[in-house]
Amino acid sequence: MIFAEIPLAGAYLIEIEPSTDERGFFARSVCREEFARHGLDAMFIQQSVSWNPLVGTLRGLHYQASPHEEEKLVRVTRGSVFDVIVDIRPGSPTYGSWFAAELSADNRRQLYIPKGFAHGFQTTEPNTEMLYQMTAAFHPEVSRGIRWDDSNLAIDWPTAASRLVSRKDLELPSFGCLGQVL
């Protein structure tokens, strides 16, 4: 695997290194030893799938608060997304900064999201499916989020003919209110 550091400390874009032959290819997508060499936790204890039939479906920006913060490894198994993470770690030099990458079934990239980051995505193809691996179980009592369209973050989301956002996500607080909900 190829671990590419991104401008937000602790987060990585990870590319697989396929071994190909006439049958196709085989590649590792997780190796605890390789993750550990980069200081990353690969002790994933929960896996989830998100299926999104429509282009313009937006989910996020979500995270789990203390004491159940989680690291995530996300990848697209069908379709493609504009995937976004936001550094919400108080005291971090990149606090309030965001990073986005295209994750698709074709490019097979993965995004490693450390604790202290909010995560969201917008589908850019129909019938998109994402695979999440998490280092902590889901705890609804500490499930949090921030508005995807917060002007303080100014995330440059792709234009969509129509955007589908859940009522719950539309009611999330702004980034400016984050200190009250961490």
C-alpha positions as CSV (number, residue, x, y, z in Angstrom):
1,M,0.0,0.0,0.0
2,I,1.1,3.5,-0.6
3,F,0.3,6.0,2.2
4,A,0.1,9.6,1.0
5,E,0.1,12.2,3.8
6,I,-2.4,15.0,3.2
7,P,-2.3,18.6,4.7
8,L,-4.3,17.5,7.8
9,A,-2.0,15.7,10.2
10,G,-2.8,12.1,10.9
11,A,-5.0,11.6,7.9
12,Y,-3.8,9.7,4.8
13,L,-4.9,8.8,1.3
14,I,-4.1,5.2,0.8
15,E,-3.6,3.5,-2.6
16,I,-3.5,-0.2,-3.1
17,E,-0.7,-1.8,-5.0
18,P,-2.3,-4.5,-7.2
19,S,-0.5,-7.6,-8.2
20,T,-2.0,-8.4,-11.6
21,D,-2.2,-11.4,-13.9
22,E,-4.7,-12.7,-16.5
23,R,-7.3,-13.2,-13.8
24,G,-7.3,-9.6,-12.7
25,F,-5.5,-8.4,-9.6
26,F,-5.1,-9.0,-5.9
27,A,-4.2,-6.3,-3.3
28,R,-4.1,-5.7,0.4
29,S,-6.3,-2.9,1.6
30,V,-5.4,-3.2,5.3
31,C,-2.3,-4.5,7.0
32,R,-1.9,-3.8,10.7
33,E,1.9,-3.8,10.6
34,E,2.0,-1.3,7.7
35,F,-0.6,0.9,9.4
36,A,1.4,0.8,12.6
37,R,4.6,1.9,10.8
38,H,2.6,5.1,9.9
39,G,1.3,5.5,13.5
40,L,-2.2,4.5,12.5
41,D,-4.7,2.3,14.3
42,A,-6.0,-0.6,12.1
43,M,-7.9,-2.4,14.9
44,F,-11.2,-2.1,13.2
45,I,-14.0,-3.5,15.2
46,Q,-17.0,-2.4,13.2
47,Q,-17.8,-2.3,9.5
48,S,-20.7,-0.5,7.8
49,V,-22.0,0.0,4.3
50,S,-23.7,3.1,2.9
51,W,-25.7,2.7,-0.3
52,N,-26.9,5.8,-2.1
53,P,-29.0,5.5,-5.3
54,L,-29.0,9.2,-6.3
55,V,-26.3,11.5,-7.5
56,G,-26.0,14.5,-5.2
57,T,-26.8,12.5,-2.0
58,L,-24.9,14.3,0.8
59,R,-24.1,12.7,4.2
60,G,-22.3,14.5,7.0
61,L,-20.4,16.0,8.4
62,H,-20.4,13.4,11.2
63,Y,-18.2,12.3,14.1
64,Q,-18.4,10.6,17.5
65,A,-17.5,12.6,20.6
66,S,-15.6,11.5,23.7
67,P,-15.3,8.9,25.1
68,H,-16.1,7.0,21.9
69,E,-14.0,8.9,19.2
70,E,-13.3,6.7,16.3
71,E,-10.8,6.3,13.5
72,K,-12.3,5.4,10.1
73,L,-11.0,3.9,6.9
74,V,-13.4,4.6,4.1
75,R,-13.5,3.5,0.5
76,V,-16.0,3.3,-2.4
77,T,-16.9,-0.1,-3.6
78,R,-19.3,1.1,-6.4
79,G,-19.7,4.5,-7.9
80,S,-17.8,7.6,-6.7
81,V,-17.9,10.4,-4.0
82,F,-16.5,13.7,-3.2
83,D,-15.2,12.8,0.3
84,V,-14.5,15.5,2.9
85,I,-12.9,15.6,6.3
86,V,-12.7,18.5,8.7
87,D,-10.1,18.9,11.5
88,I,-12.2,19.6,14.7
89,R,-9.3,18.9,17.1
90,P,-9.1,22.0,19.5
91,G,-5.5,23.2,19.5
92,S,-4.6,21.6,16.2
93,P,-2.7,23.9,13.8
94,T,-5.2,22.9,11.1
95,Y,-8.3,23.2,13.3
96,G,-11.3,24.2,11.0
97,S,-9.4,23.2,7.8
98,W,-10.9,20.7,5.4
99,F,-9.6,18.2,2.8
100,A,-11.4,16.6,0.0
101,A,-10.6,13.7,-2.4
102,E,-12.4,11.8,-5.0
103,L,-12.9,8.2,-3.9
104,S,-14.2,5.8,-6.5
105,A,-14.6,2.2,-7.3
106,D,-12.2,2.9,-10.2
107,N,-9.4,4.6,-8.4
108,R,-9.7,2.3,-5.3
109,R,-8.4,5.0,-3.0
110,Q,-9.1,4.8,0.7
111,L,-9.1,7.7,3.2
112,Y,-7.9,7.1,6.8
113,I,-9.7,9.5,9.1
114,P,-8.2,10.0,12.6
115,K,-10.0,10.8,15.8
116,G,-11.0,14.4,16.0
117,F,-12.2,14.7,12.4
118,A,-15.7,15.2,11.0
119,H,-16.5,13.2,7.9
120,G,-19.0,13.6,5.0
121,F,-19.4,12.9,1.3
122,Q,-21.5,13.7,-1.7
123,T,-22.2,11.1,-4.3
124,T,-21.1,11.9,-7.9
125,E,-22.5,8.8,-9.5
126,P,-25.7,6.9,-9.1
127,N,-25.9,3.7,-7.0
128,T,-22.8,4.6,-5.0
129,E,-21.8,2.3,-2.2
130,M,-19.2,3.1,0.5
131,L,-17.5,0.8,3.0
132,Y,-16.6,2.1,6.4
133,Q,-14.3,0.4,8.9
134,M,-14.2,1.9,12.4
135,T,-12.0,1.5,15.5
136,A,-15.0,2.1,17.9
137,A,-18.5,0.9,17.9
138,F,-21.4,3.3,17.1
139,H,-22.7,5.0,20.2
140,P,-25.8,7.2,19.3
141,E,-25.5,9.2,22.5
142,V,-22.2,10.7,21.3
143,S,-23.0,10.9,17.6
144,R,-22.4,14.5,16.5
145,G,-22.1,16.5,13.4
146,I,-21.7,20.0,11.9
147,R,-23.5,21.6,9.0
148,W,-22.2,20.5,5.6
149,D,-22.7,24.0,4.1
150,D,-21.3,26.1,7.0
151,S,-19.9,29.4,5.6
152,N,-17.1,29.3,8.1
153,L,-15.8,26.1,6.6
154,A,-16.5,27.1,3.0
155,I,-16.3,23.6,1.6
156,D,-16.3,23.6,-2.2
157,W,-18.9,20.9,-2.7
158,P,-19.5,19.8,-6.3
159,T,-22.5,21.3,-8.0
160,A,-25.5,19.0,-8.1
161,A,-28.6,19.3,-10.1
162,S,-30.4,18.3,-6.9
163,R,-28.9,17.5,-3.5
164,L,-30.5,15.1,-1.1
165,V,-29.6,15.8,2.6
166,S,-31.4,14.2,5.5
167,R,-33.5,16.3,7.9
168,K,-31.1,15.3,10.7
169,D,-28.1,16.6,8.8
170,L,-29.9,19.8,7.9
171,E,-30.5,20.4,11.6
172,L,-26.8,20.0,12.6
173,P,-25.2,23.0,14.3
174,S,-22.7,25.3,12.6
175,F,-18.9,24.9,13.0
176,G,-19.0,28.0,15.2
177,C,-21.1,26.2,17.7
178,L,-18.8,23.1,17.8
179,G,-17.1,24.0,21.1
180,Q,-20.5,23.6,22.8
181,V,-21.1,20.1,21.4
182,L,-17.7,18.4,21.5
